[in-house]
Amino acid sequence: MDEDFLLENPVAHDLYFCFAERKPIIDYHCHLDPKVIAENKSFRSITDLWLSGDHYKWRAMRTNGVAEEFCTGKASDWEKFSKWAETVPYTLRNPLFHWTHLELKTAFGINELLSPETAPEIYERCNELLQLPEYTPRELMKRFRVEVVCTTDDPIDSLEYHRQIKESGFSVKVLPAWRPDKVLGVENPMAFRSYVERLSDVSNVSVSSFTDLVDALKRRHDFFHSNGCKLSDHGISEFYAEDYTEAQVGAIFNKVYGGKELTREENCVFKSAMLTILAEMDYERGWVQQYHYGPIRNNNSRMFRSVGVDAGFDSIGEFNTASSMAKFLDRLDAKGKLAKTILYNLNPAANEMVGTMIGNFQDGSVPGKIQWGAGWWFMDQKMGIENHLNTLSALGLLSRFVGMLTDSRSFLSYPRHEYFRRILCNLIGSDVEKGELPDDRNLLGRMVEDICYNNAKNYFEF
């Protein structure tokens, strides 16, 4: 991985090093734990920093025949690292091979390939460095020139660690992002009631009706706004846009809150109402709303019972989403309450659909008001990123794209921004080499800087 990694021509090289590389990182969607940033303690080991919670690596290790004990189990840090090192040579042509070595190089200055032979030395070297003050969570963020991160936070979260970070004077903005997925979780009446009771406690709103539930959410929404929140995010399987009345939704709430199972129709009606009301809250506060849709989660019921959620047993789903997405966005637009919106599809079969859908609701008020989000999850690899950029270029305005994010729980994932920037510059440079774009470095450089940084800075108003 020399300086020309992924840069296949001189134009790409110049665009990256003269324009893309120097821009700070705005990581507007991630899953970092704000408590870890607030406490800023040294990591126990490279395993603690690198493998804990990384379901990408766990999936590869399982596929390579590694037992669960070495993924989510109780094996020692060295044993887990050793098993990952055994797996890495088998990740050739998988993005994990690139990410692994980019992270070792940029964070630790290690250029050797990770393998069973090099694992002991690399493990020891990384662990030595991690005990230095330059390798705490905050220093790692500064090392990668991070300017802003937005975490993912439930409406019932206290946001105490965000306040601690802000009060400490840390140079990186660490902002909360509103993630109200659990209030849509009506498939399990007992879990839903338990969550609503907790929401009632933290909001100081006695919830016994759907109206009360909305009031409690509004109070928490206000609380998030007062703590610097500018974004919401929703993890959904599909969009919901059923017609409903207040009386109908109120009766459905009473049914599920009373412990009764909902029909599929009732489930969809409740979620339609809830998504609409939450979107209107975002509009009224001037937030950006994000929708990550399309996964089938927790497919392996045996492993779900054993290790829980977010452990690497999710996959791309197949949903007929276009009509409901259009109806949902149109409902908000017709009311004059459609906030700035980012749509992320997990299934690449929907690329052209989403690429054209965003154009339906641009209103001239904000450049790129409705965004097609970066290649997400299984799609945030070279082919997925290139497909996204090419399709967006053909069907929209690539120059107005708000760029990349990590969507990660790891403090070593920031090289994903470098990975994206190199792919972007190479794509543009290749077009110049083919005579499809003018060799105007100022024009192209401005485009690169906008996509890598300026567009996000302006769009989110950071």
ZALO-592369 format. One record per atom (N, C-alpha, C): x, y, z. Coordinates in steps of 0.02 Angstrom, whole numbers, plus 50000, padded with zeros to 5 digits. Example, Ala and Ser with C-alpha at 12.3 -4.5 7.8 and 13.67 -1.06 7.14 Angstrom:
# ZALO-592369
506604971650390 506154977550390 506604983550390 506424988850354 506844994750357 506455000250394 
# end
This chain:
# ZALO-592369
500424994050000 500005000050000 500445006250000 500715007849941 501115013849936 500655019849927 500955025649913 500545031749909 500055031649851 500165027349802 499715027049744 499195021449751 499105018849811 498585013749822 497915016149795 497615012449749 496965013749717 496985019749669 497555022949661 497615028749617 497985026549554 497615025749500 497885022249442 498175026949388 498165033449400 498425038049349 498645044549383 499045048649349 499315054849379 498775059749400 498225060149364 497685064849383 497395062749450 497255056249458 496985053749521 497465055149578 498115054149566 498625055549617 498595062849638 498575067349591 498575074549607 497925076549643 497365073949620 496725075749653 496715073449725 496985067449737 496985064949806 497455069049850 498075069849829 498575072949873 498515080549876 498255083649825 498195090949825 497525093349853 497015088949853 496355091249872 496015086849925 495985080349912 495595075949956 495935074650023 496585073050021 496935070750081 496925075950136 496975082350119 497065087550169 496425089650205 495845087250182 495225089350213 495095085350277 494855088750329 494675085250391 494105080350379 493965076350430 493435071250425 492815073650463 492255073550429 491605074350463 491265067550460 491215064250516 490945057450519 490235057950548 489755059250504 489095061250527 488635055450545 488895049250539 488515043550564 489005038150586 489025036750651 489445031350677 489115028450738 489415023050763 489155019750823 489665019650880 490105024650881 490575025150937 490205026151002 490495023551055 490205024351122 490445030851152 490005035751164 490235042151192 490555041451261 490375036251297 490685035151363 491425033951355 491625030051304 492325028651293 492705034951276 492395039451237 492715045851220 492775050251282 492245050351322 492245054651382 492775052351432 492825045851444 493295043351494 494005043251467 494085042251401 494735042851368 495265038451399 495075032251416 495555027551445 495935023851390 496545021851407 496945017851360 496595011151346 496685008651286 496405002251269 496814996651299 496474991351318 496814985751350 497304982451302 497114981851240 497534978551189 497264980351120 497624978251069 497384979351001 496744975350989 496664969751023 496044965951017 495454969951044 495554973051101 495034977151132 494834982851085 495314985851053 495184991551008 494914989250941 495134983650916 495054981950845 494544976550831 494474971750876 494044965950863 493394965950903 493384969550959 492774969651000 492214973150962 491664969750953 491094972750920 491124973050844 491654970350813 491734970850741 491434964750706 490794965250688 490454959550659 490694958150588 491004962950554 491304961650489 491854956250497 492294957350545 492844952550556 492574945950581 492074946150625 491794939850651 491504935450595 491154938650548 490864934750492 491424931250453 491964934850439 492524931950402 492844926250441 492934927350506 493254922150547 492824915850549 492174916550558 491744910650558 491774907050492 491774910950437 491814907950370 492474904150361 492984906450396 493644903150391 493704897350440 493174895450472 493184889650517 493394891250588 493364897550608 493554899450676 492954898650722 493054895550779 492514894350827 492284900850860 491664900950883 491364906950911 491734909350973 492054904851008 492444906751067 492954912151051 493224912150990 493734916950970 493444923250937 492784923350928 492444929250900 492124933150957 491574930550982 491204934051036 491294930551104 491694925251106 491754921251166 492284923751215 492504919151258 492924920951315 493674919351304 493864918251242 494574917151228 494974923451247 495614922651259 496034928251278 496114933151220 496344939151236 496464944051183 496954941451131 497494938251154 497994935751106 497684930251063 497304925751093 497004920351054 496534923151000 496144928151017 495684931150967 496084934650912 496594938350931 497004941650880 497344936550835 497594931250865 497934926050826 497464922950775 496844921750795 496354918850749 496174923750693 496164930250709 496054935150656 496644935250608 497244934950634 497844934750592 497854928650547 497594922950571 497544917050529 497044918050472 496544922250484 496014923250436 496204928350382 496604933250400 496754938850354 497014936450286 497474931650281 497714929550214 497154926750171 496604924750201 496044922050163 495534927550144 495674933750163 495224939250146 495424942850082 495894940150045 496094943249981 495474944449938 495414950549912 494864953049871 494244954749912 494274953749976 493744956150021 493974962950048 493524967750058 493754974350084 494114973950150 493994968650189 494344967950253 495104967650244 495334964950188 496054964750177 496334971850171 495994976050133 496214983050126 496144986850192 495554986250223 495434990050285 495944988150339 496064981650345 496524979350397 497214982550390 497474982650329 498154985150320 498184992750318 497644995950295 497615003250300 497615005450373 497245001950414 497195003750485 497865002550521 498184996950507 498834995650537 499345000950516 499325002850452 499805007650426 499685014650454 499065017050450 498925023950468 498935025050543 498735020150582 498715021050655 499375019150689 499705013950663 500285011250699 500935011450658 500905013650596 501505013850555 501755006950535 501315002050535 501504995150519 501344993650447 501854991750409 501764990450337 501784983050320 501944978750368 501964971550354 501254968850346 501194963650305 500554960150299 500434956150363 499814956350387 499634952550446 499514945250427 499854940850461 499804933650448 499984930050512 499904923450515 500114919850575 500854920950593 501274921850541 501984922850553 502144929650583 501794934850560 501934941650584 501514943550644 501014939450661 500534941250714 500864942750781 501324938650807 501604940150873 501954946850876 502344948550826 502704954950826 502214960750819 501724960150774 501244965650765 500824966550828 500614961150859 500224961450920 500604965150975 501234963250983 501644966351035 501764973751021 501914975350958 502054982350939 501434986650950 500864984350927 500244988250936 500094989251010 500164984151050 500014984651121 500494989551157 501124989651135 501594994551164 501375001651148 501185002851086 500975009551066 500325011651101 499885006851112 499235008451142 499305010751215 499865009551245 499965011951314 500225019151316 500395021951258 500625028851254 500035033651255 500125039651281 499575044451284 499325046551215 499725045551164 499515047351096 499005042351066 498845037051103 498405031951076 497765030951117 497575035951155 496925035751187 496385037051134 495755035751149 495225037051100 495235044051071 495325049051113 495305055951088 495915057451044 496485054951064 497085056251024 497055052650956 496755046850955 496665043450891 496215047550845 495685050450872 495245054550832 495615060650805 496025063650846 496415069350824 496945067350772 497235061350781 497735058850734 497445058450664 496805056350659 496485055650594 496145062150572 496275067650607 496015074250590 495255074350584 494945071450635 494215071350639 493975077950666 493475080850634 493205087350656 492545086450693 492115082150667 491455080950697 491285073550693 490995070850746 490675064250742 489975064750770 489525061050741 488845060450768 488735053150788 488615052050851 488505045250877 487775043350864 487585037550888 486905034950877 486595033650946 486065037450962 485825037651032 485065036751036 484865032651083 484155031351094 483835037351129 483195038751115 482855044351149 482885044151225 482965038351255 482995038051328 483695039251356 484205039851311 484885040951335 484945047651372 485355047751423 485445053851463 485885059051429 486295056851381 486785061251346 487295064251394 487375061151452 487845063851502 488565063951476 488735058951436 489425058551412 489555063651357 489045065251318 489125070651269 489255077251305 488905078351359 489015084651397 489705084751428 489925078951454 490605078651483 491135080251431 491045077451371 491525078651317 491545086051300 490955089051293 490925096151275 491235100551329 491085099051392 491335103051447 492085102251456 492365096651432 493085095551439 493495099751390 493165102751341 493515106851292 493845102851237 493645096451228 493935092351175 493815095651107 494335095851066 494305099551003 493835096450951 493685090050957 493235086750910 492525087350935 492065089550892 491365089750911 491085082650912 490805080650968 490485074150973 489745075450989 489325074550938 488625076450943 488175070250944 487625070450980 487165064850978 486745064850915 486505059050896 486015058350842 485435054050867 484855056250854 484225053250880 484055046850841 484025041150876 483885034650844 483285031350880 482665032950859 482075030650896 481795023950873 482225019250852 481975012950824 481535009050872 481685009350936 481325005050984 480595007050992 480445013250977 479745015450983 479325012750926 479655009950875 479295006550821 479264998950831 479554996550885 479624989350896 479014986050925 478454986550889 477814984050916 477714976550902 478184973350869 478114966150858 478134962250924 478474965050973 478524961751039 478184966251091 477554964851107 477174969251153 477504970251221 477794965051249 478104965651315 478714970351313 479134969451262 479724973751256 479514980851240 478994981651200 478754988351183 478504991951245 478104988551286 477844991751346 478404993551393 478894989051401 479454990451445 479834996751422 479924997251356 480275003151330 479875009451341 479235009251328 478815015251337 478805017351410 478815012651456 478835014351527 479485017951545 480035015751515 480675019151527 480675026151496 480385026651436 480315033251404 479885037851447 479365035151476 478935039051520 479325041751580 479745037451608 480135039451667 480615045251650 480995044551596 481505049551581 481205056151555 480605055751527 480295061851499 479845065351549 479695061951605 479225064551654 478525065751624 478355061351577 477685061451548 477355054751563 476795054851597 476435048651612 476105046251548 476335040551523 476105038051458 475575032651468 474965034251445 474435029251446 474035029251381 474255033451333 473915033951269 474425035651215 474205035151152 474665036851098 474845044351100 474365048551118 474505055751125 475045056951177 475005053251232 475515053951284 476205051751258 476205046351218 476835043851190 477155049151147 476765052451105 477025057751062 477295063551104 476925065251157 477155070751201 477825068951233 477905062751255 478525060651286 479105060951235 478975058851174 479495059051122 479675066351105 479175070651102 479325077651089 479765080751143 479625078851204 480035081551259 480755079151254 480845072851236 481525070251228 481855073251166 481465074251113 481725077451052 481985084351069 481625088151109 481845094751131 482485094251171 482515089151214 483115088151255 483725086651212 483645082351162 484195080951116 484415087351080 483925091251057 484095097451022 484495102151066 484315102551129 484665106951175 485375104551189 485515098151173 486185095351181 486565094851115 486355098851066 486745099451004 486555094650949 486025090750957 485825085950906 485565089550844 485785087350786 485565090250722 485315084950674 485345078550694 485185073050648 484765067750684 484325064750645 484005058550668 484235052950622 484125046850644 484285041050603 483795035450619 483575031950568 483095026550576 483365020350542 483395014850579 483575008450550 482935004450540 482715003850478 482075000650463 482174995350408 481734990450408 481764985450355 481494988250290 480944991950295 480624994950237 480265001250258 480015005050209 479645011150225 478905009350237 478585013450279 477885012450296 477505018850281 476965018250243 476595024250223 475845022750217 475595018750264 474885017150263 474475023350283 473865023850257 473405029050280 473175027350351 473045032350391 472845031150460 472455037150487 472095035950541 471765041250578 472035041150649 471945046650684 472185046950754 471825041750797 471185040950785 470805036050824 471065028950811 471215027450749 471465020850731 472135019450765 472585024250762 473245023250792 473195022850868 472745026950896 472645026650969 472405019750991 471955016750953 471705010050970 472255004850963 472665005450912 473215000750903 473715001350961 473865007550981 474315008451038 474035005051100 473385006151114 473075003151173 473124995551171 473044992751111 473064985551104 473764982751119 474274985651088 474954983051098 475214984751167 475034990651193 475254992451261 474924988051313 474344985351295 473994980651340 474244973551334 474754972451292 475064965851289 474814961351234 474404963851189 474124959651136 474534960251071 474584954751035 474934954650972 474544958650919 474914962250877 474604965950823 474584961750759 474084963150717 474094960250650 474624963850609 474794960950552 475274964250508 475024971150487 474374971550471 474094977950450 474144983150506 473994981150567 474044985750624 474764987950635 475214983250629 475924984750636 476134990150587 475944989250524 476144994050472 475815000850483 475195000950504 474845007250517 475185011050573 475355007550627 475685010950684 476355013750663 476745009850626 477405012150605 477345018050557 476845017850514 476735023450467 476605029950505 476175029550554 476025035550594 476635037950633 476995033150662 477565035050703 478115038150661 478265035150603 478785037950560 478605044950537 477965045950520 477745052550497 477805057750552 477585056150611 477605060850667 478335062550685 478765057450686 479465058650701 479795063050648 479605061950584 479885066050530 479665073250536 479045074350557 478805081250567 479175084650624 479335080950676 479745083850730 480425086150703 480725081950661 481385083750633 481335090050591 480815090450551 480725096450509 480655102750552 480265102250604 480135108150646 480765110450681 481235105950693 481865107750726 482425109250676 482295108450612 482815109650562 483355104350560 483175098250581 483655092750580 483705089550511 484215085550502 484275080950445 484025074150468 483605071050427 483375064250444 483695059150397 483905053550427 484235048250389 483825041850396 483785038150341 483425031750341 483875026350312 484095021650354 484465015850333 483965010150327 483835007950266 483315002850259 483564996850218 483254991150230 483374985350187 483684979150216 483894979050280 484194972850304 483674967850332 483854961650331 483514956550372 483994954950429 483784956350488 484234955850546 484124949350585 484664947150617 484644941450664 484344935250631 484604933550572 484334927850534 484444921250570 484984920550607 485154914350640 484874914450711 484304911250720 483964911650785 484364908550841 484724903150825 485134899950877 485684904650901 486024908050854 486554912550874 486274918950905 485684921050884 485364926850915 485234925450989 485004919551005 484894917751075 485544917451113 486084915651079 486734914751112 487124921251120 487164925351068 487604931351069 487234937851059 486594937751041 486204943951036 486274947450969 486104953950969 486074957850907 486764960250886 486804962550823 487404965750796 488024961350802 487934954950789 488484950250796 488694947150730 488404949550674 488624947150609 488154942050578 487524942050597 487044937350569 486474940850533 486644946450501 486154950350463 486334949850389 485844951250346 485974950850274 485544955850236 485674956350172 485284960550128 484584957550119 484074961850126 483384959550117 483124961350049 482554958550032 482204960049970 481514962749987 481424969249975 480784972449992 480564976649932 479904976849920 479624981049868 479474987849899 479964992349895 479964998349936 479785004749899 479845004849834 479795011249797 479145014949810 478585011449807 477935014849814 477855017749884 478025013949935 477935016350003 478435021950019 479045021549992 479525026950001 479255033449969 479015032849908 478745038749874 478155041749911 477715037449935 477115039849970 477315043250036 477795040250071 478025043150135 478325050150124 478765050750075 479085057150062 478575062250036 478115059849994 477605064349966 477145066950021 476975062650068 476535064750123 476845070550161 477495070050174 477835075450211 477895081650168 478065080650104 478145086350059 477485090150050 476935086550045 476285089650035 476085093950095 476325091950154 476195095850214 476685101650223 477195101950179 477725106850188 478175105250246 478245098650262 478625096650320 479145091350304 479425091650243 479945086950224 480625089950241 480955087150291 481615089550312 482145087250261 482745090050268 483315087250230 483365079850247 483455075750196 483375068550203 483945064850168 484205059550201 484695055150171 484415048050170 484405044950112 484155038150104 484735033350090 484765028050129 485295022950120 484945016250105 485055013550047 484795006850031 485345001650041 485154995950068 485634990650078 485674986050017 485124985249982 485104980949923 485314984849861 485864983049829 486084986849770 485594986549712 485124981849714 484614981549661 484174987849662 484184991549717 483774997649723 484165003849704 484775003249681 485195009149668 484845014149621 484635011749563 484325016349515 483675019149542 483295015149578 482665017649607 482795023449654 483265022549701 483415027949749 483735033849713 484175032349665 484495037649627 484005042149591 483445039349570 482925043549538 482425046249588 482305042549643 481825044849693 482025051549724 482675052449737 482885058549770 482735064749728 482725063849662 482585069549618 481865071949621 481415067549645 480705069249647 480545074549699 480975075249750 480815079549806 481325084949820 481755086249771 482185092149776 481745098349763 481805103449806 481355109149799 481715115849787 482365115549776 482735121649763 482905125749824 482695123549883 482825127349944 483525126249971 483795120349960 484455118349985 484785114149931 485415115449915 485765110949867 485775103849893 485545099249853 485555092249873 485125090749933 484545093849939 484125093049998 483985085650013 483815081849962 483695074749970 484305071049943 484635067349987 485265064149971 485175056549965 485565053649920 485645046349920 486295044949957 486235041850016 486805040850059 487325036150031 487925036650058 488495032650035 488345025250040 488725021350001 488665014050003 488695011650075 488185007850096 488095006350166 488194998850181 488544997550236 488614990850264 488954986150215 488584981550185 488894976950138 489114980450073 488894986650063 489044990250002 489604995350010 489904995950070 490435001050079 491124998250062 491154994850004 491774992249978 491884995049908 492444993649877 492644996949815 492104996449761 491864990549748 491364989749696 490724993349714 490504992749777 489894996049798 489945003549795 490525006249816 490635013449814 490645015949742 491005012349698 491025014449628 490335014149596 489955008849610 489275008449582 488845014249606 488905015849670 488515021449697 488715028049663 489365029349659 489595035649629 489405036049555 489455030649519 489285030649448 488535031749437 488135028349477 487405029049469 487175035949489 487445038549545 487275045349566 487475050449513 488055049349483 488295053849430 487815053949371 487565048049353 487135047449294 486435050249307 486195049649369 485495051249383 485395057449425 485925060149454 485875066049497 486465070549489 486665073749543 487245078249542 487765075749593 488255072149568 488785069649612 489115075349650 489185081049619 489535086749650 489185089149714 488545087349724 488185089549784 488145084049838 488485078549827 488475072849873 488845074549938 488555072449995 488845074250061 489385069250084 489555064450044 490155060450057 490085054650104 490655052550129 490735046150164 490645046850240 490535041150272 490475040550344 490765033750364 490895032650428 491175026150447 490635021050464 490075023150494 489555018450518 489865013050562 490355014950602 490775009950637 490765010950712 490945005650748 491035005850820 491765006350840 492205006850790 492925006550803 493255013350793 493745014950836 494135021050829 494675020350776 494725014450746 495215013450692 494895013350623 494255015150619 493895014650555 493955020850512 494285026050535 494315032250496 494655031450429 495115026650419 495385025750352 494865023950300 494245022250321 493725021250271 493595027750232 493715033450264 493655039750228 494215040350176 494825038350195 495375038350147 495225033650089 494985027650105 494795022650055 494305025650006 493775028850031 493275031949989 493575037549947 493985041749977 494265047449941 494725045149885 495105039949897 495535037249844 495115034449786 494585030949802 494145028149750 493825033849710 493595038949745 493285044749712 493775048149664 494375049549689 494875052849647 495075048649588 495115042049598 495305037749543 494755037549490 494135037649511 493575037649464 493595043949420 493695049649452 493715055949415 494345056149371 494905054149398 495525054149359 495485049649298 495145043949305 495065039349249 494645042549194 494125046349214 493725049849164 494135055049126 494585058449162 495015063349129 495475059849079 495765054249101 496215050449058 495865048148994 495215046648999 494835044348942 494555050148901 494675056248922 494425062048886 493695063548899 493415060748952 492705061848967 492585067649015 493105070049048 493065076049090 493665080449073 493585087049080 494155091549065 494695090949117 495315091649096 495875091449143 495975098349173 495485100349212 495485106849246 495545105349321 496155105849348 496265103549416 495885107949467 495795114249452 495415118449499 494685116449501 494385115449442 493685113349438 493585106549472 494005101749454 493945095049482 494135094849555 494645098749574 494855098949644 494315101749689 493965106849664 493425109749703 492865104549713 492725100749662 492225095449667 492425090249719 493055088149717 493305083249765 493265085849836 493485091949847 493455094849914 492735095449939 492285097149894 491585097749914 491315091049937 491445085749898 491175079249915 491495076549979 492145077849988 492505075150046 492355078950110 492155085350105 492105089450166 491595095050161 491655099450112 491255105650112 490505104450110 490285099650070 489565098450064 489265096350131 489615091850166 489365089650232 489365095450282 489895099250281 489955104950327 489355109650318 489185111050256 488635115750242 487945112450252 487885106250232 487235102850234 486995101950306 487455099750349 487275098550419 487335104750462 487645109950434 487735116250469 488155115350533 488695111450526 489145110450582 489595116450592 
# end
